[in-house]
């Protein structure tokens, strides 16, 4: 069996990044549809969320790791 990643641009910063499509955090705040967010943007967003009294985004374990080929 092999491993695979999904790759796309982060909705926050626009940088390409790889992720597990089943576990990556996403947001619909910008485009109206769910778009993946990179780990660096999650950290930046969480600072503002805490300042505004909101719970931080907690990525699922393995969100930025490869997915087993049979799992997809």
Beta strands, then each sheet from edge to edge (+ up, - down):
strand 1: 3-4
strand 2: 6-9
strand 3: 16-19
strand 4: 26-27
strand 5: 35-36
strand 6: 67-68
sheet 1: 1+ 6-
sheet 2: 2+ 3-
sheet 3: 4+ 5-
end
